[in-house]
């Protein structure tokens, strides 16, 4: 099999030697060093910009560009401004405050802002002309997609089922990130109930390929070269991998979180909205369990996310994994096959070797 036959049109467009996109992981894992290392190693690095102010996005992009001249991407959450009523906030804080007290924090208070301004974030990506922009939690208008294209940004929409992929295609997206049920962190579902959209990656990818005729990136449960080959065989043009990079040296999550990821089993995660107000997959711990006991008091995202943020940050500083949001995908136990504190570039190199070896083995069966 020739070198060229292994490279998809998506990979060719972004000068990728390895069909691996490092998933944008909001919550601290994704750093400019990680993004640049992945792109420099032949993959496509991605900045998680959803939780960042426009000014912070600009400084992170500048840091990435100081480390690489290769293509990279940035991700945003499509959100309307949050304006919760006082009763919603007080009801949520009544459950959160006992957990804050466990860490020596005073009772929480309503906040002036619960998330960065999405429109200002979008304007910043356009001003910076980030090569690739991906979007989760919602759908951009066709006018917004046209504006991004006019400024040379390639647009990727996140879909958890076929109707979402078709909606993104009709809005003008260039590619679809197929988020399977195995994926860690927040579910991207924006059409219908999240329970109806827990479709496994390997079932979702070929359906989105057939329904949209766009390049599809397979996200969820892919941890090594075998998974990359499987995704490509089903029609994906690259694998989007998050959990595989979560414990890398460049990842800025607390060591306690990395340790939990490396010691979890295949049944250690659950999908819950208790921590942030939006369904997300993470490792079960006391934070998830205690907040889930009063699920009717949980505020919607991003309000709940903002109200639990100080608590989780304090737990991170104390290396207390019991009160962290331990986002992780179902494939995490496979990370134990790799050296602890592996560099992101070395991981991409290993993935390339595994992918090529698995491809050669399949070719040998013919």
C-alpha positions as CSV (number, residue, x, y, z in Angstrom):
1,X,0.0,0.0,0.0
2,X,1.5,3.4,-1.0
3,X,2.1,6.3,1.3
4,X,-0.4,8.4,-0.6
5,X,-3.2,5.9,-0.4
6,X,-3.2,6.3,3.4
7,X,-3.9,10.0,3.4
8,X,-7.4,11.3,3.3
9,X,-8.4,14.6,1.7
10,X,-8.9,16.1,5.1
11,X,-5.4,15.1,6.1
12,X,-4.0,16.5,2.9
13,X,-5.7,19.8,3.3
14,X,-4.1,20.3,6.7
15,X,-0.7,18.8,6.0
16,X,-1.3,15.9,8.4
17,X,1.0,12.9,8.2
18,X,-1.1,11.1,10.8
19,X,-5.0,11.1,10.6
20,X,-5.2,12.2,14.3
21,X,-7.0,15.3,15.5
22,X,-6.3,16.1,19.2
23,X,-9.8,16.8,20.6
24,X,-10.3,20.3,22.2
25,X,-10.7,19.5,25.9
26,X,-12.2,22.4,27.9
27,X,-11.4,22.2,31.6
28,X,-7.6,22.7,31.6
29,X,-6.2,19.8,29.6
30,X,-5.6,21.6,26.3
31,X,-2.6,23.9,26.4
32,X,-0.7,25.8,23.6
33,X,2.2,23.4,24.1
34,X,-0.1,20.4,23.5
35,X,-1.7,21.9,20.4
36,X,1.6,22.8,18.9
37,X,3.2,19.5,19.7
38,X,0.4,17.6,18.0
39,X,0.5,19.7,14.9
40,X,4.3,19.6,14.7
41,X,4.2,15.8,15.0
42,X,2.0,15.5,12.0
43,X,-1.5,15.6,13.5
44,X,-3.9,18.5,14.0
45,X,-3.9,20.2,17.4
46,X,-6.9,21.9,18.7
47,X,-7.4,24.7,21.3
48,X,-10.3,24.5,23.6
49,X,-11.5,28.0,23.5
50,X,-15.1,27.6,25.0
51,X,-14.2,28.7,28.5
52,X,-11.8,31.5,27.5
53,X,-12.4,35.2,27.1
54,X,-11.7,36.6,23.7
55,X,-8.5,38.2,25.0
56,X,-7.4,34.9,26.4
57,X,-8.2,33.2,23.1
58,X,-5.9,35.7,21.4
59,X,-3.0,35.1,23.8
60,X,-3.4,31.3,23.5
61,X,-3.4,31.5,19.7
62,X,-0.3,33.7,19.8
63,X,1.4,31.2,22.1
64,X,0.5,28.4,19.7
65,X,1.8,30.3,16.7
66,X,5.0,31.0,18.5
67,X,5.5,27.2,18.7
68,X,4.3,26.0,15.3
69,X,3.7,27.3,11.8
70,X,1.5,24.3,11.0
71,X,-2.3,24.3,10.9
72,X,-4.3,24.0,14.1
73,X,-7.9,24.6,15.2
74,X,-10.0,26.2,18.0
75,X,-13.3,25.1,19.4
76,X,-16.2,27.1,20.8
77,X,-19.5,26.2,22.5
78,X,-22.5,27.7,20.7
79,X,-24.3,29.4,23.7
80,X,-26.9,32.1,24.2
81,X,-26.3,34.5,27.0
82,X,-27.3,33.1,30.4
83,X,-29.6,35.2,32.6
84,X,-30.9,32.8,35.4
85,X,-33.4,34.0,37.9
86,X,-32.4,34.3,41.5
87,X,-34.4,31.2,42.6
88,X,-32.6,29.0,40.1
89,X,-29.2,30.1,41.4
90,X,-30.1,29.9,45.1
91,X,-31.6,26.4,44.6
92,X,-28.4,25.2,43.0
93,X,-26.2,26.8,45.6
94,X,-28.1,25.1,48.4
95,X,-26.8,21.8,47.2
96,X,-23.3,23.1,46.2
97,X,-22.6,24.9,49.5
98,X,-22.1,21.8,51.7
99,X,-19.5,20.6,49.2
100,X,-17.8,24.0,49.3
101,X,-17.8,23.8,53.1
102,X,-16.0,20.4,52.9
103,X,-13.1,22.3,51.2
104,X,-13.2,25.3,53.5
105,X,-14.9,27.6,51.0
106,X,-17.6,30.1,52.1
107,X,-21.1,29.9,50.7
108,X,-21.3,30.6,47.0
109,X,-22.9,33.7,45.5
110,X,-24.7,34.6,42.2
111,X,-22.2,35.7,39.5
112,X,-22.2,38.6,37.2
113,X,-21.4,36.4,34.2
114,X,-21.8,32.7,33.8
115,X,-19.9,32.2,30.5
116,X,-17.8,34.2,28.0
117,X,-19.7,36.0,25.3
118,X,-20.0,33.6,22.4
119,X,-20.4,36.3,19.8
120,X,-17.3,38.0,21.0
121,X,-15.4,34.7,21.0
122,X,-16.6,34.1,17.4
123,X,-15.5,37.5,16.3
124,X,-12.0,36.9,17.8
125,X,-11.6,33.6,15.9
126,X,-12.4,35.4,12.7
127,X,-10.1,38.3,13.5
128,X,-7.2,35.9,14.3
129,X,-8.0,33.8,11.2
130,X,-7.6,30.6,13.0
131,X,-7.3,27.9,10.3
132,X,-10.0,25.6,11.6
133,X,-13.0,26.4,13.8
134,X,-15.2,23.7,15.4
135,X,-18.4,24.2,17.2
136,X,-20.3,22.2,19.9
137,X,-23.6,22.4,21.8
138,X,-25.5,24.2,19.0
139,X,-25.8,25.1,15.3
140,X,-24.4,28.2,13.6
141,X,-26.6,30.1,11.2
142,X,-25.7,29.8,7.5
143,X,-24.8,33.5,7.6
144,X,-22.2,32.8,10.4
145,X,-20.7,29.9,8.4
146,X,-20.5,32.1,5.3
147,X,-18.8,34.8,7.3
148,X,-16.2,32.2,8.6
149,X,-15.6,31.0,5.1
150,X,-15.2,34.5,3.8
151,X,-12.3,34.9,6.3
152,X,-10.7,31.5,5.3
153,X,-11.8,29.5,8.3
154,X,-12.7,25.8,7.8
155,X,-15.8,24.9,9.8
156,X,-16.4,21.7,11.7
157,X,-19.8,21.0,13.4
158,X,-20.3,18.5,16.1
159,X,-23.0,15.9,15.7
160,X,-24.2,13.1,17.9
161,X,-26.8,11.7,15.5
162,X,-27.6,12.0,11.8
163,X,-30.2,14.9,12.0
164,X,-27.5,17.1,13.6
165,X,-25.0,16.2,10.9
166,X,-27.5,17.0,8.2
167,X,-28.3,20.3,10.0
168,X,-24.6,21.3,9.9
169,X,-24.3,20.2,6.3
170,X,-27.3,22.4,5.4
171,X,-25.7,25.3,7.3
172,X,-22.6,25.0,5.1
173,X,-20.1,23.2,7.4
174,X,-17.1,21.7,5.8
175,X,-16.8,18.6,8.0
176,X,-18.6,16.8,10.9
177,X,-17.1,15.7,14.2
178,X,-19.1,12.5,15.0
179,X,-19.2,12.3,18.8
180,X,-20.0,8.8,19.8
181,X,-21.5,7.8,23.2
182,X,-18.0,6.6,24.4
183,X,-16.6,10.1,24.3
184,X,-15.5,11.8,27.5
185,X,-16.8,15.2,28.7
186,X,-19.8,17.1,27.5
187,X,-22.3,15.7,25.0
188,X,-22.8,17.9,22.0
189,X,-26.5,17.0,21.4
190,X,-28.6,20.0,20.3
191,X,-31.5,18.3,18.6
192,X,-33.8,16.1,20.7
193,X,-33.1,14.3,24.0
194,X,-29.5,13.4,24.9
195,X,-30.7,9.9,25.9
196,X,-31.8,9.2,22.3
197,X,-28.4,10.4,21.0
198,X,-26.1,7.9,22.8
199,X,-25.0,6.3,19.6
200,X,-21.7,4.5,19.6
201,X,-18.9,5.9,17.4
202,X,-18.7,2.9,15.1
203,X,-22.4,3.0,14.4
204,X,-22.5,6.8,14.1
205,X,-19.6,7.3,11.7
206,X,-20.8,5.4,8.6
207,X,-24.3,6.8,9.0
208,X,-23.0,10.4,9.0
209,X,-20.7,9.7,6.1
210,X,-23.6,8.4,4.1
211,X,-26.1,11.1,5.1
212,X,-23.9,14.2,4.7
213,X,-21.2,13.3,2.1
214,X,-18.8,15.5,4.1
215,X,-15.5,14.6,5.7
216,X,-16.3,12.9,9.1
217,X,-14.0,12.9,12.1
218,X,-14.6,9.9,14.5
219,X,-14.6,10.9,18.1
220,X,-15.2,8.6,21.1
221,X,-13.4,5.6,22.4
222,X,-10.4,5.7,20.0
223,X,-7.2,5.3,21.9
224,X,-4.6,3.6,19.6
225,X,-3.8,2.6,16.0
226,X,-6.4,-0.1,16.0
227,X,-9.1,2.4,16.7
228,X,-7.8,4.7,14.0
229,X,-7.9,1.9,11.4
230,X,-11.4,1.0,12.4
231,X,-12.7,4.5,12.1
232,X,-11.1,5.0,8.7
233,X,-12.5,1.7,7.5
234,X,-16.0,3.0,8.3
235,X,-15.4,6.1,6.2
236,X,-14.0,8.6,8.7
237,X,-11.1,10.8,7.4
238,X,-9.4,11.1,10.8
239,X,-9.8,10.1,14.4
240,X,-10.5,12.9,16.9
241,X,-8.9,11.8,20.2
242,X,-9.2,13.4,23.6
243,X,-8.9,11.0,26.4
244,X,-5.7,9.6,24.8
245,X,-4.1,13.0,25.3
246,X,-5.6,13.7,28.7
247,X,-2.7,12.3,30.7
248,X,0.1,13.6,28.4
249,X,2.9,15.7,29.8
250,X,1.5,18.9,28.3
251,X,-2.0,18.4,29.7
252,X,-2.6,20.9,32.5
253,X,-5.2,18.9,34.5
254,X,-4.3,18.1,38.1
255,X,-2.1,15.0,38.7
256,X,-4.9,13.5,40.8
257,X,-7.2,13.5,37.7
258,X,-4.5,11.9,35.6
259,X,-4.0,9.2,38.2
260,X,-7.8,8.4,38.3
261,X,-7.8,8.1,34.5
262,X,-4.8,5.7,34.5
263,X,-6.4,3.6,37.2
264,X,-10.1,3.5,36.1
265,X,-11.8,0.4,34.6
266,X,-14.1,0.2,31.6
267,X,-17.2,0.6,33.8
268,X,-15.9,3.6,35.9
269,X,-17.7,6.4,34.0
270,X,-21.2,7.7,33.9
271,X,-23.1,10.4,32.0
272,X,-24.5,13.1,34.2
273,X,-25.7,16.7,34.1
274,X,-25.2,17.1,37.9
275,X,-21.8,18.8,37.8
276,X,-22.3,21.4,35.0
277,X,-25.9,21.4,34.1
278,X,-25.2,19.6,30.8
279,X,-24.8,15.9,30.3
280,X,-21.2,14.9,30.3
281,X,-19.2,11.6,30.7
282,X,-16.8,11.4,33.6
283,X,-15.4,9.1,36.3
284,X,-17.8,8.6,39.2
285,X,-16.7,10.3,42.4
286,X,-18.3,11.9,45.5
287,X,-18.9,15.2,43.6
288,X,-20.9,13.5,40.9
289,X,-22.7,11.2,43.3
290,X,-23.7,13.8,45.9
291,X,-24.9,16.4,43.3
292,X,-26.9,13.6,41.5
293,X,-28.9,13.0,44.7
294,X,-30.8,16.3,44.2
295,X,-30.8,16.4,40.4
296,X,-34.0,18.6,40.4
297,X,-32.0,21.4,42.0
298,X,-29.3,21.5,39.3
299,X,-29.2,24.7,37.3
300,X,-28.9,24.5,33.5
301,X,-25.5,24.9,31.7
302,X,-23.6,27.2,31.9
303,X,-25.0,28.4,35.2
304,X,-24.3,25.2,37.1
305,X,-20.9,24.9,35.5
306,X,-20.0,28.4,36.7
307,X,-21.4,27.8,40.2
308,X,-19.3,24.7,40.7
309,X,-16.2,26.1,39.1
310,X,-14.5,27.5,42.2
311,X,-15.2,24.3,44.1
312,X,-13.5,22.2,41.4
313,X,-10.6,24.6,41.1
314,X,-10.0,24.4,44.8
315,X,-10.1,20.6,44.7
316,X,-7.6,20.7,41.8
317,X,-5.2,22.9,43.8
318,X,-5.5,20.4,46.7
319,X,-5.1,17.3,44.4
320,X,-8.5,16.2,45.7
321,X,-10.0,14.0,43.0
322,X,-13.2,13.5,45.0
323,X,-14.4,17.0,44.1
324,X,-13.1,17.3,40.5
325,X,-15.1,16.9,37.3
326,X,-13.1,13.8,36.1
327,X,-14.1,13.9,32.4
328,X,-13.0,10.8,30.6
329,X,-14.0,8.5,27.8
330,X,-14.8,4.8,28.1
331,X,-11.5,3.8,26.4
332,X,-9.3,5.4,29.1
333,X,-8.0,2.0,30.5
334,X,-6.0,1.6,27.3
335,X,-3.8,4.5,28.3
336,X,-2.1,2.2,30.8
337,X,-0.3,0.6,27.8
338,X,1.7,3.8,27.4
339,X,4.4,5.4,29.5
340,X,3.2,7.7,32.2
341,X,3.6,11.4,31.4
342,X,4.2,10.7,27.8
343,X,4.7,13.8,25.6
344,X,2.0,14.6,23.1
345,X,4.4,14.5,20.1
346,X,5.7,11.1,21.2
347,X,2.1,9.9,21.5
348,X,1.4,11.0,17.9
349,X,4.5,9.2,16.7
350,X,3.3,6.0,18.5
351,X,-0.1,6.3,17.0
352,X,1.4,6.7,13.6
353,X,3.4,3.5,14.0
354,X,0.5,1.6,15.3
355,X,-1.9,2.8,12.6
356,X,0.6,2.0,9.8
357,X,1.4,-1.4,11.3
358,X,-2.3,-2.3,11.7
359,X,-3.0,-1.1,8.1
360,X,-0.1,-3.3,6.8
361,X,-1.5,-6.3,8.7
362,X,-4.9,-5.8,7.1
363,X,-3.4,-5.4,3.6
364,X,-1.5,-8.7,4.2
365,X,-4.8,-10.6,4.5
366,X,-5.8,-9.8,1.0
